[in-house]
Structure formats: C-alpha cells, structure tokens
Amino acid sequence: MTGTARQMTRYEELAEDIAQSIHAGVLRLGDRLPSVRQASAGRGVSQSTVFQAYYLLEARGLIRARERSGYYVATGSRQLAPEAETPSAPAEVSGPIDVSELVFKVLESTMRRDVVPFGSAFPSPLLFPLQRLAKTMAATVQKLDPWSSVDDLTPGNASLRRQIALRYLADGLTVQADEIVVTNGALEALNLCLMAVTRPGDAVVIESPTFYAALQALERCGLSAIEVPTHPREGIDLGALEQALQRHRPKACWLMTNFQNPLGSLMPDAKKQALVELLARYEVPLIEDDVYGELYFGTRRPTPAKAFDKAGLVMHCASFSKCLAPGYRVGWAAPGRFARDVARLKLTTTLAGSAPAQAAIAAYLEKGGYDRHLRQLRHALMLRQDAVAQAVARHFPPGTRATRPAGGYFLWIELPEGTDTLALHQLALSHGISIAPGPIFSARPGFRNCMRLNYGHEWDKRAETALATLGRLAGAVAGARP
Amino acid sequence: MTGTARQMTRYEELAEDIAQSIHAGVLRLGDRLPSVRQASAGRGVSQSTVFQAYYLLEARGLIRARERSGYYVATGSRQLAPEAETPSAPAEVSGPIDVSELVFKVLESTMRRDVVPFGSAFPSPLLFPLQRLAKTMAATVQKLDPWSSVDDLTPGNASLRRQIALRYLADGLTVQADEIVVTNGALEALNLCLMAVTRPGDAVVIESPTFYAALQALERCGLSAIEVPTHPREGIDLGALEQALQRHRPKACWLMTNFQNPLGSLMPDAKKQALVELLARYEVPLIEDDVYGELYFGTRRPTPAKAFDKAGLVMHCASFSKCLAPGYRVGWAAPGRFARDVARLKLTTTLAGSAPAQAAIAAYLEKGGYDRHLRQLRHALMLRQDAVAQAVARHFPPGTRATRPAGGYFLWIELPEGTDTLALHQLALSHGISIAPGPIFSARPGFRNCMRLNYGHEWDKRAETALATLGRLAGAVAGARP
C-alpha cells in the first residue's frame, strides 16, 4: 500500500454531516431540510455544493424531494432505546482463552432454519444478487481455461485481484494487485495474517468486546489476548492502546475499524490515522478486519486504516461474503510487507481458492452492477435497522440501551445490569429464537448483560413477533436478576 | 468407521496377480496369456473364474482378446531402468525443519506454462471431464438454494457427504456421512487433522522420503519429524515404525498408504492391517493421505488403511483434485473419533467450503459417469507411465534406477550416487524443464541424487524432447560428480 486516502469533497462533507444528524436522531423521519438557499448561507458554501449534497443523500435514500416543497428526511432515527455509549473496561490481561465451546453452541443454533436468526453472524442470503451471480458463474465456468487450476493457485486469479485493486483505487487507496492474496473468505485472511506475524506465547491486542473468531484464533495459536477498552461509537481507546503497547509488547493488533462486530463502532478517519501512526511507532502490525466497510449508511465508504499506512504494517482483510456472494468463500488479504509470508502460509495450508468461484466473482465485477447492488443492500439494511431498533425500544425492558451503528447489520444491546444473557439465550432458543449473548465476545467472563442482535434478516411478521417475544423474555430474565 | 474391508473375490485375486505380473515386467507387451483351460488347471480355479478375471483385465485395458487366438498383454512393462528398491535409511530424529524456501522455488517453477512440468505436483488438467463438470455446475448453481450458504457450512453439503459415504461403501468401508468433513482440498483436511491431534513440540512420524507439504505442516506447527525408513514398493517399515513409537512417543503418524508421493509405494493390505493394529496398540492416530488411491492400474481400488480401523484412530483424507475436479478445491476428511474436533477447527479457520463447488460435485456424482471417467483416467496414466519409463531407460545415464508404481503419476528416480539433483533442477530450468529434486522430500538434507518425475502430463513431441534433454543433462551432472 502506498499513497493516501482520497479527500472528501466539500459536498460530500456536507452530505456526511447531514447523514450523521439523521442517524443520531437530530434530524428525524419527515423533518424538512433547510432550503438550498438557507443551507448555502448557513454553511457558507455555494448553492451548487448544497444541491450536490442533497442529490447524494437522495441517491442514498436518506432524504426525498417533494415537488415544490423541498427535501424531507426519508428515514432515520425514531423512538429508540437510549444509546449504548459507555466504553468497555476489560481486565488488563486476559490470560489463556477458552471460549470455543460456548461459541460453537451459539453458532449451531443459528444454522437451524426453524430458529429466528437474531444471533446469526450472517445477513439474509436473500439480500444478494444470487441469480445474477449464478448466471455469471454458469457462463464463466463453461469458458474456464483448464489451466486455471494452476494459474489461479495462490496468490489467486489475476483478474479478480485486478478488480479488487481497482476497487481500492476507487476508494482512494493504492494497493497493487500483486499485494493481494485471495483467500477462503476473510476468516482465512485474518487467520493467515495472524499466523504470519505471531508465534505461540505472543500477546495480541484485541477490542473489548471483540468478534469471537479472533478469540478462537488466538486460542488455537496459543496467543494471549490483551483486551483494550472500546467505545461503542468510535472504537478502540488509543490511550489505553498505547499503554498496552508499552506494557505487553504485543506482536499484533487485530481490530475492526468499520462497523465493528459486535458493537457497530466506526473509527473516525483522524482516529484511524492516529492508530496507524501509533502502531508504526511501536512497529506493531495491524490486522484490519474490514468485512463490513461496504455496508455504510452514510454517503461514502468509510476509509480503511490501511489508507494511512506508510510502513507496510497494515494487513487489510475483507471479502465478498457479506456484500455480494455468501457461500462462495472468496475473500482476500492485502498484507503490506507481509504479503509473501501470507501467500506462502496459504499455499501450505489450503493451497488455493476455488477456481470457478474466483472466476465468477471477477467476471461479475468486470460486468458492472456491483455498486448498484451495494446501494440497494445498504438501503435495505438501513431500513431494517430502523425497524428493529424501534421494536427494541417498544418491547425490551426499561433500562435497555442499544448502539446506533452507521452501517453493518448488528445492534449491540445492553440489558439492565445483572441481566444474564446466557440464560436469555437458552430461554429464547426454547422459543425458537437465537441471540448472540455478550460473553462470547470476550476472553474473560464479561458482557453478561449484553447481546448482539442481527437485523440483517427479513423484517416480517415472524421476525416482529419473535422480537416482541424476545423483549418479553428479556424482561423476565432482567426481572429475575439477583 | 465401522466394519471391515471388502474381501476380494477369487477372480479379482487372479486378475490382480496377473496385473502385477504385467507391471513388474514378468508379462510383457504382446505376450500371450495362458488359455482359459490352461489357467484353470494351473491355478486350480474354475474356468468361469478365469473368464471373469480376463474380462476384468480387458475392461481395464491391460489385456486384449484377439479373435480365435486368445488374450494378449496390451500394455505393461518394457525396456525399463532397473527398479529402485532400496528402502530409505533416514537419520533417527530430524530436529527442526526448514525446507520451505526450496519447496516454494520448485513450486513456482512448475506454475509457469512455458516450462515442461516434470516437477509438477499435479496431473494435466486436460485429463479431466471439465466441460461436463462445468455444465453440471452451470445447471446446479442456478438452482442453488440461497440458504445453501448457511446449510453448507462445515461439516459441508449434505448430499456431497452422502455421495462420498456411498463411495466408501462401494469400496467396502462403512463411513457414515456425518463423520465426513468437507475441506478445501485434501491439503486442508491433512492440516486440520494434524492440528486436531498435536500441540507444538510434539513429534510426528512421517515416511522417508515424504510429501513436502507434510514437512511444511510440521514446520509451521512447531512439530518435530520422525522420519521412518520406507520401501519404494511396499511403504513404511513397520519394524522401524515400532521402534520410533517406543522411543519418541509421537502424537501422530502421517502416511500415504496408496501410491505414496514421491515413491509411488503401495502398502499391501496385510501390511496396512498390521500398521493400523500397531498404531492402535500405541494409541497413535494415523493421518492417512489417500489422494491417489483412485488412480490404480490394477483391478480394484487399493484398500485404505481406514478399512482396518476399529479404534476410530484413522483419519482418512482425500479429495477430488487429482481424479475429477482440479481447481475446485473440494476434499474431505473422515477423521474417526476426531471428527468433531476437525469440523470445529475448520469452522474457526476457513469456515466452509465454496457452496457452488460442493453442490456441483455432488450433482456430478449423483448423475453417474464418474467411474467411467476414472477408468479412462487410469488407462491414460498407465500408458503415460509406460512411455515415460521407457524414455527414462533410453535417455538417462547408466546406473539410473526408477520405481514402477502400480498407480498415481509419479516416478521416483535414483540417479548414480553423488549426482546433485539440486544442480540438475537449476540446469533443467534454464532449459525450460522442471523437476522435483529429492531434497524437498526430506527434513534432513537427503535424497540428493533422487528426483520425482511427473508423468501425468501430455506425452507429446515437446515432452519427449524435454525428457531426452533432461536425460542428457542428468548425464552431465552425474559425470561432474565429485
């Protein structure tokens, strides 16, 4: 990775400001936006800048024009539970990890079709252009060069890597195709990056709470977890991180910069830059899990921390599993100075990605239409967040707090102190509903009153009823607390 | 795994005997077989048994009937280099491994289309029914249930696992579908099995020479290699293995029972059974790499060691990469009592196999035609072995020995003592020819005068010329030895 992130233009900045006001609930559904003339005067920008900003917001589905009466908020914040906004306060060192048994139990429950999947890690597969993708694959596989089984060996299909590099470029990052290693989903990318920079016994910084797959990877590799306080809106605490770097000399830092799983936190650009500079001072590689970056509700894709990397220390990992092709298992790493090590680890563990899947996604990206699909996907997720967040406010017990993520498909819900979400998980499951209880997101026994709620599935009668039931059960469990 | 291996019928035994005589060069191309009456009398079997045996051999392309004059050998042994038949004699403990750099260099050279791929690990992709498979995939992917991305998560696509279980059954093994874990090729299966039963610092038994991926896996996992003498025809030395079990208390044994890479050795059934019983006495799991088992030149698929497993200790690993669908990356493990551990390791490292590839192969197997393809594939490989083995005898320097494997697509060639195949590798590469030099198959610096030769590619003018050149270069390097 060389070069720097693209600057936002003035109209994008304005649009972003307004989008954030909508998400924070300052501007609400149906509110009228200032007229173009008012906004131009008030913000000190040209009328054409305001026009462009409104146009962008309209294209994103955030506002809507009514003939002869201006622009109105078309979505946004509503009757919501109070925002979860207290940073976590993990114990300093977590020691050995043993979270797997619980995680597997939860995972299994979300694989059953008869269970309402609020605990699932995946969005609904119905959100994706699977028919179009299948057509592309059908055409591609029949033209596949027999030698692709050799040519597409790791680092992977050349045109797919070129398409990925082009998308980086469109987002203002310069990542060369030959830095990219195609992997079996982002999960393999993350695991390979971790293996490339650590040895058993090393310490690794993670967020608190964190994606359970990070805990499982650390557990499997014999690494110890340094859990660092993380803010539900803005991500990891850099002061606490620096202390951890000084005290524990970790060999890597594994973070989700954009719409963190489970919190939904989004690190502001300036904070990402400070993060990258801080880690560079300590020569600590950053494993950046950016699988949700495309699922933003604002006006532009949030910048990966990799955009600020000058030392080649940022290993950016992403995939098509959450935004285009679930089940195809095509992801990648752009591992900076560790690219060769990561490619070799892939060669010796799983050899290569599936050639037909790589070729199909490359062809789909070449054909165009991906961005249009992404716009629809983001809009659908945004609407579902609205609906689910309001339902949580209606049905969950008093004292419940929830995050208001500006992207992704998870809410992080804090139930009243002392509520046991492991008990709620069991109880809900007996009612055919899954949740992801807080303790699976931490190496120590923590977040016991928290849960992650997936809003990326169909919001239909069944889901509404299930959420009302879940709220009632949460109330019962909260009422039963000691 | 429960149950026992299918017994060979009398006519299969007879056919197998004759097939072995052909391969060993006792019966040669054009030789007339005994008449049915003679064979019946000589062997003490019924005439119908002889008929069935001859019919089977004819179906396999090993013999041919001429009208009114009986059966003749249609293929088989010819002017060959003396057989390589000295077991290896590795140093007892190998200590830490560092073979990777060399392996990667060799691997890279075999990925270049302008290089004649005698060093390649793969057979020619032109040997496979890729068009038919592509058609099946095209039809399958367009009917794929959107929820397959969830349903086909590890342990994998249910109908694929059922088809694999049916193939086990046809070979006389009872492996339930729910023991099977679909993986990203056999390489992932092997790696997951190794991880499931070892911890860093443990010792693992391997063959000498061994498939370099085993060395890389041990290196990556911080394991030490116990290399055990291995016979070019019959595989690992059980006496030496028992000594190693007593002395080093290894935590696993990683072997290729059928057409070992690089030797091509095939363990006889009785030896496999003794191996399984020996390991069971020491409670050591067997990781059985059986990726070449389908590529037999005899009359029936050689039995996996897993057929003799009563303790659930045999972890059988195989794939479709070498017999049906290179590049699709679909393999599996049947890991006995470790099935759950292997599935969980897969879930936390690569999550799942590619859903379209799994579904396509399942549909192909359901449709039938796989066995017909396999017969053609085996016959093609057998003919190529004939051709390449004869060319080696013609062009390689005096004192060269070669194995005569009864399956697979590798010859193991011993050049005159003192010949440096690393130098030959460099020299050959400068002539656009790759080989796999002996030292990449051992943790210690060994097998320096040996090389593995891939005969699974097109035997055309280019290949013939390249093999003549290689023989000449080998002579030059042999002549230059100290």
Interface residues (C-beta under 8 A of the other chain):
Chain A: S100 F104 L107 M111 R113 S120 F122 P125 L126 F128 L130 Q131 A134 K135 M137 A138 A139 V141 Q142 L144 P146 W147 S148 S149 V150 D151 D152 L153 N184 G185 L187 E188 N191 M195 P200 A213 Q216 A217 R220 G222 P326 G327 Y328 R329 V330 R344 L345 L347 T348 T349 T350 L351 A352 G353 S354 A355 P356 A357 A360
Chain B: S100 F104 L107 M111 R113 S120 F122 P125 L126 F128 L130 Q131 A134 K135 M137 A138 A139 V141 Q142 L144 P146 W147 S148 S149 V150 D151 D152 L153 N184 G185 L187 E188 N191 M195 P200 A213 Q216 A217 R220 G222 P326 G327 Y328 R329 V330 R344 L345 L347 T348 T349 T350 L351 A352 G353 S354 A355 P356 A357 A360
